[in-house]
């Protein structure tokens, strides 16, 4: 009988077969946090914020927006914008979330790179409007 891979095994690997690490290096996480903090000017924090979520080797960047009408309630809306995935051997992948909420490799970024700053620059520029619309 064939055994299906566990959901965790599927979640811990990318389509290219690169196995991901359990947690990205702290230095890299600090660089991503700094990038997130600089992305939205302080004077707009009452309307728009970015937030970081780390789960295993996945670093997800979320966009939070203030409630815009009474019908939506007092809670901020939260949507994933991008995911940086660490492979465990020093390489990073940049992913975007498709309409089915599945993460796919961002086509303008390299398949895997050690240059985290280049991926953050791709995310910032978003040449084909997959992250920021």
MARDREN-854568 format. One record per residue: residue in three letters; x, y, z of N, C-alpha, C, CB in turn. Coordinates in steps of 0.001 Angstrom, whole numbers, plus 500000, padded with zeros to 6 digits. Glycine has a CB too. Layout:
ALAXYZXYZXYZXYZ;...
//
This chain:
UNK500840498820500000500000500000500000500886501245500000499044499997501219;UNK500561502211499162501309503460499096500899504361500237501091504163497751;UNK501890504965500872501608505904501960501676507318501416502605505718503141;UNK500701508113501773500689509516501408501616510264502353499251510098501453;UNK502357511267501864503179512072502770502285512816503752504060513070501978;UNK502773513004504935501998513721505935501796515165505505502689513661507304;UNK500777515808506067500539517221505752501730518065506168499262517728506444;UNK502345517715507304503494518488507773504654518347506793503923518029509184;UNK504878517151506286505957516958505319505691517773504062506114515467504965;UNK504432517816503637504093518614502465504281520098502742502657518338502028;UNK503936520533503952504069521947504306505517522364504458503323522239505585;UNK506398521422504799507795521742505037508656521656503796508343520841506074;UNK508053521447502646508844521397501426508188522262500358509002519941500929;UNK508997522735499453508516523562498358508440522678497129509439524806498116;UNK507674523069496136507481522261494934508783521829494270506655523022493949;UNK509844522604494459511108522269493817511805521121494516512015523475493784;UNK511243520661495643511869519579496377512871520046497406512532518658495435;UNK513015521359497584513938521893498569513288521779499936514323523368498249;UNK513921521076500845513377520932502185513658522192502979513966519697502894;UNK512680522621503750512833523835504512513333523546505917511528524584504566;UNK513935524535506518514503524413507858513415524624508898515653525423508065;UNK513777524374510143512810524581511203512644526046511552513213523811512422;UNK513690526846511479513579528272511775514688529030511056513644528527513303;UNK514341530175510470515358530984509787516341531586510791514692532104508962;UNK517534531954510328518516532591511206517979533914511776519829532838510440;UNK518305534186513027517845535411513700518286536677512961518368535447515135;UNK519489536672512419519973537852511671519058538147510478521435537627511178;UNK518651537108509778517763537293508636516383537771509086517638535987507842;UNK515875537203510170514584537639510701514623539115511092514188536784511910;UNK515731539544511673515884540949512059515871541843510816517196541157512860;UNK516507541412509736516508542198508490515089542310507920517457541553507441;UNK514340541220507969512968541241507459512106542153508337512372539803507412;UNK512279542061509653511510542926510567511787544403510303511844542590512032;UNK513055544746510093513404546135509782512740546584508486514929546297509679;UNK512748545723507482512116546052506205510619546305506411512339544913505175;UNK509951545434507174508519545570507445508237546878508177508007544374508273;UNK509062547212509161508854548438509944509013549697509089509835548484511117;UNK509915549667508107510162550836507254509156550975506112511556550761506680;UNK508447549939505797507576549921504615506415550922504715507021548519504411;UNK505782551031505871504639551929506052505070553103506926503424551176506689;UNK504933554333506455505300555493507279504452555552508557505132556801506470;UNK505043556022509642504387556056510948503070556828510914505314556675511978;UNK502992557869510115501762558666510080500572557908509488501996559928509285;UNK500815556762508856499730555951508276499380554730509124500115555498506881;UNK500031554551510258499796553363511085498376553290511638500779553337512229;UNK497646554386511652496248554353512073495331553758511014495783555743512418;UNK495836553624509790495045553101508681495584551795508115494977554119507590;UNK496905551659508119497554550537507443498799550125508204497909550901505990;UNK498978548825508369500164548297509045500612547018508352499880548034510550;UNK501852546669508578502373545373508164502767544625509417503584545518507181;UNK502667543316509347502966542455510477503674541212509953501670542080511263;UNK504507540650510797505287539474510433504793538270511217506790539708510688;UNK504690537142510559504362535883511218505419534858510853502942535386510818;UNK505967534192511859506986533170511610506427531831512065508331533503512351;UNK506405530895511135505942529545511437506927528568510804504475529304510913;UNK507763527956511629508808527093511098509763527908510258508212525947510274;UNK509961527494509020510870528195508110510165529255507276511546527205507194;UNK508867529417507492508079530355506702507916531681507432506710529761506379;UNK508245532750506739508070534099507273507021534771506392509438534919507298;UNK505824534968506955504721535538506197504547536998506574503417534753506444;UNK504388537837505569504147539262505767502659539500505540505031540146504801;UNK502008540107506547500581540386506503500343541887506398499877539813507746;UNK499309542247505662498855543631505590497604543747506454498571544074504104;UNK497584544738507342496437544987508200495846546339507844496833544931509698;UNK494525546381507699493832547627507371492781547908508429493184547554505963;UNK492670549185508774491689549616509775490281549382509253491888551107510140;UNK489322549159510158487927549022509706487482550305509007486982548702510905;UNK486777550165507906486419551342507115484933551683507208486798551122505667;UNK484129550786507779482714551108507984482184550296509162481879550821506694;UNK481091550739509746480538550097510944480114548651510685479346550893511457;UNK479679548333509476479205546980509170480301545917509275478615546952507781;UNK481544546310509053482637545321509127483112545102510556483817545767508261;UNK482655545933511477483016545769512882484303546486513226483146544307513220;UNK484727546342514491485884547094514967487241546446514673485757547297516427;UNK487222545214514166488483544503513942489159544936512647488240543003513917;UNK490478544959512686491260545232511490491203544011510575492731545589511852;UNK491188544254509270491288543139508325492760542762508191490670543514506926;UNK493007541512507911494386540993507841494481540034506664494800540275509181;UNK495424540300505770495610539399504625497089539139504403494973539991503346;UNK497425537915504029498826537626503724499220538283502410499071536104503659;UNK500397538901502404500891539580501215501947538742500511501460540948501578;UNK502892538233501286504013537488500715504562536530501761505128538449500213;UNK505326535581501265505999534662502175507437534480501717505263533296502240;UNK508333534570502678509738534253502450509972532914503122510711535377503010;UNK510524531975502383510707530627502910512197530295502921509912529584502068;UNK512692529920504090514103529576504259514284528081504023514613529977505675;UNK515298527722503247515488526317502886516316525525503879516127526230501553;UNK516982526192504798517797525477505773519258525391505392517263524107505966;UNK519576525714504164520967525713503729521382527111503281521178524698502590;UNK520692528111503830521047529495503548520320530133502386522472529576503298;UNK519451529396501739518727529934500591517320530357501000518664528898499456;UNK516808531373500283515473531900500502514662531816499217515537533346501007;UNK513366531640499367512418531674498256511410532786498533511699530287498070;UNK510934533455497495509890534466497628508624533908496995510311535825496959;UNK507537533896497765506283533309497313505150534329497391505940532068498147;UNK504165534157496531502934534956496562501768533991496709502779535847495266;UNK500635534499497216499476533639497433498481533801496293498804533959498782;UNK498155532691495636497226532758494507495782532842495006497405531530493583;UNK494829532889494091493425533074494485492851531871495229492582533353493260;UNK493543530758495191493118529575495944493854529460497287493354528311495109;UNK494512530551497658495264530635498928496435529660498985494333530369500104;UNK496997529347497850498189528496497786499397529366497457498017527358496723;UNK500509529036498094501734529800497874502438529298496633502665529711499092;UNK502832530253495775503571529949494553504813530822494505502690530168493288;UNK505831530326493824507059531108493662506777532361492840508165530261492990;UNK507296533476493316507160534742492584508000534639491319507605535976493463;UNK507392534784490130508111534496488882509290535414488566507163534560487762;UNK509340536626489117510454537518488811511649537317489742509992538950488886;UNK511481536506490776512576536251491722513292534961491332512043536160493186;UNK514557534842491716515259533590491437514606532426492170516735533702491834;UNK514819531229491666514229530038492292514613529959493762514679528759491559;UNK515861530171494056516345530205495445517611531060495451516627528739496014;UNK517764531862496500518919532742496570519358532936498013518605534091495923;UNK520631533220498188521153533591499502521025535088499746522613533163499634;UNK520672535833498701520592537287498765519184537715499201520955537915497392;UNK518964537746500503517669538121501059517290539541500656517686537992502580;UNK518261540441500599517972541826500216517400541923498802519237542672500319;UNK517854541078497889517312541120496527515843540675496521518152540220495580;UNK515490539713497374514098539283497452513223540376498064513985537993498272;UNK513742541060499075512995542172499666512824543308498658513707542686500929;UNK513816543515497811513705544526496751512637544115495734515072544729496044;UNK512572542846495384511526542348494483510147542559495103511746540849494166;UNK510045542261496385508788542441497106508391543918497127508907541896498544;UNK509352544772497368509107546214497396508625546711496030510385546966497818;UNK509315546303494967508989546776493625507755546135493034510136546539492721;UNK507543544868493314506380544113492838506085544407491374505152544434493687;UNK507019544056490507506942544372489083505715543897488355508090543824488420;UNK504997542909488868503794542417488174502553542455489090504030540972487667;UNK502613543231490147501468543517491020500810542284491633500443544271490251;UNK501603541336492086501046540173492764500961540366494279501878538949492450;UNK501777541271494813501798541476496258500919542640496688503214541708496728;UNK501144543785496102500501545021496563499334545448495701501503546129496610;UNK499023544667494678497848544970493847498145545998492847496699545415494672;
//
